[in-house]
Amino acid sequence: MFFKQHPDQAESVKLGLIQLLGKENETFMGKSVPPGTYSEEDMEHYAQVIEAVSELNDGRALPALIGAMTTGGIATGGILRFGDKALGPVLEQLKNPDGMVRARALAIAVTILKAANNDVSRTRIKDLLRSSLRDTDASVRTEAVMLIECRDERQEFVPVLQDLAKNDPERFPGKTDDGVDSDWYYPVRVQARRVLRDIENNKTCKP
């Protein structure tokens, strides 16, 4: 509404919002920021900036939205609006040193490729999942396992899922509900076993 009423200001306001999100990403997503540094009001302001930029539907906003993609659905929705145009920049984030960023990039990339619904995109998805199952970060491996559950060709991944269910090394103190892993909690193993059970029981995926 604002841009229609004030077309002479539209360009400067759009650029200002995009630049603001870029700065806010550096502030809120910085690794050196101690937990609890920002108040609820600060975080609400950040979310409002993300929402405003995601609604611009301006290609120049894509890098800033990608910078915020680990914050949740608003940024993700903004990225997905660009469809195939977002795929390249999102795939670049699979090289990011932050495992959480790689995990989110994987999920978004699979969503974009799934929309294409052709042989090439399906092959790329399988390649991405296979590669991510070998990622050094457990959050990426877990994301890949969960994404496999909703694939039509999930049966193809049974051997690697069986290996992860037995041998994935990521662990924390604490028992799992099934008691398989003694006094340790192995998050990737737990997810792999769950998906294997769903495959075995032909359980419908809940995306």
DAZINOR-V775377 format. One record per residue. RES is the residue in one small letter. PHI is phi in degrees with one decimal (none if undefined). D_LAST is the distance of its C-alpha to the last C-alpha in Angstrom with 1 decimal. Layout:
# DAZINOR-V775377
RES PHI D_LAST
RES PHI D_LAST
This chain:
# DAZINOR-V775377
m none 34.3
f -59.8 36.2
f -67.5 36.1
k -72.4 37.5
q -78.6 40.2
h -131.6 41.1
p -60.8 40.6
d -70.7 43.2
q -104.2 41.2
a -56.7 37.8
e -62.3 38.0
s -66.8 39.3
v -68.7 36.8
k -60.4 33.8
l -62.4 35.1
g -63.4 35.9
l -65.9 32.4
i -63.7 31.0
q -65.0 33.7
l -63.1 33.1
l -63.2 29.4
g -58.8 30.5
k -69.0 33.1
e -66.5 30.7
n -59.9 28.3
e -62.5 31.3
t -73.6 32.2
f -84.5 29.0
m -100.3 27.3
g -64.5 30.5
k -69.4 30.6
s -87.0 34.0
v -81.7 33.1
p -68.1 33.6
p -58.1 31.1
g 82.5 32.3
t -66.8 34.1
y -108.6 32.6
s -80.2 32.7
e -62.6 30.1
e -65.5 31.9
d -61.8 31.6
m -67.8 27.9
e -64.8 27.6
h -61.7 29.9
y -61.0 27.7
a -63.2 24.6
q -67.1 26.8
v -66.6 27.9
i -58.8 24.4
e -62.8 23.6
a -62.3 26.9
v -70.6 26.5
s -64.5 23.0
e -85.4 24.5
l -69.5 27.4
n 54.2 25.6
d -116.3 28.2
g -55.7 27.8
r -68.1 30.0
a -83.6 27.5
l -56.2 24.9
p -58.7 26.5
a -67.8 26.6
l -66.7 23.0
i -63.6 22.0
g -64.1 24.3
a -106.6 22.4
m -66.9 18.8
t -78.5 18.4
t -80.0 19.2
g 133.7 15.9
g -67.1 14.3
i -64.9 17.7
a -64.6 18.7
t -60.5 15.5
g -60.5 15.7
g -63.0 19.3
i -67.5 18.7
l -65.7 16.3
r -60.8 19.0
f -85.6 21.1
g 56.1 19.0
d -59.0 20.8
k -64.1 23.5
a -87.2 21.3
l -59.8 20.3
g -57.4 23.6
p -59.6 23.9
v -68.5 20.4
l -62.1 21.1
e -59.5 24.4
q -72.4 22.7
l -69.7 21.8
k -96.2 25.5
n -63.2 25.4
p -67.8 27.1
d -84.7 24.7
g -61.5 21.9
m -64.7 19.6
v -66.3 20.2
r -62.8 19.5
a -63.3 16.1
r -68.6 15.1
a -62.3 16.7
l -60.5 14.8
a -62.0 11.4
i -69.5 13.1
a -61.1 15.0
v -63.3 12.2
t -62.3 10.7
i -64.7 14.4
l -66.9 15.2
k -60.7 12.3
a -64.1 13.9
a -67.7 17.2
n 51.9 16.2
n -138.3 19.4
d -61.5 20.9
v -63.8 21.7
s -66.4 18.3
r -64.9 16.8
t -65.5 19.6
r -64.1 19.2
i -61.6 15.6
k -62.2 16.9
d -64.8 19.9
l -63.5 18.0
l -66.4 15.9
r -61.4 19.2
s -65.0 21.1
s -70.7 18.8
l -66.1 18.9
r -104.1 22.6
d -61.4 22.4
t -73.7 24.9
d -100.1 22.7
a -64.0 20.6
s -65.3 17.9
v -72.5 17.3
r -62.9 17.3
t -62.6 14.9
e -60.6 12.4
a -62.4 13.1
v -60.0 12.7
m -66.5 9.2
l -69.6 8.3
i -62.3 10.4
e -55.1 8.5
c -96.9 6.3
r -91.2 9.7
d -61.8 12.2
e -96.3 14.9
r -60.2 13.6
q -58.9 16.9
e -63.6 18.7
f -92.7 17.6
v -55.8 18.9
p -59.0 22.2
v -71.4 21.1
l -65.6 18.6
q -63.6 21.6
d -65.2 23.7
l -63.5 21.5
a -62.1 21.2
k -103.3 25.0
n -122.1 26.2
d -57.9 24.0
p -84.6 26.6
e -64.5 24.8
r -149.4 26.0
f -139.4 27.1
p -61.4 29.4
g 131.0 27.9
k -90.6 27.0
t -92.9 23.6
d -60.5 23.1
d -85.1 23.7
g 67.6 26.8
v -72.2 26.5
d -102.9 27.3
s 57.4 30.4
d -97.4 30.9
w -124.9 28.3
y -109.4 24.7
y -108.5 22.9
p -61.5 19.4
v -70.1 18.4
r -59.9 20.0
v -60.4 18.2
q -66.1 14.7
a -63.2 16.1
r -64.7 17.6
r -63.2 14.6
v -65.6 12.7
l -61.7 16.0
r -63.6 16.4
d -64.3 13.2
i -66.0 14.5
e -60.7 17.9
n -91.3 17.1
n 54.3 15.0
k -75.8 12.3
t -68.0 9.5
c -73.3 6.0
k -114.3 3.8
p -65.3 0.0
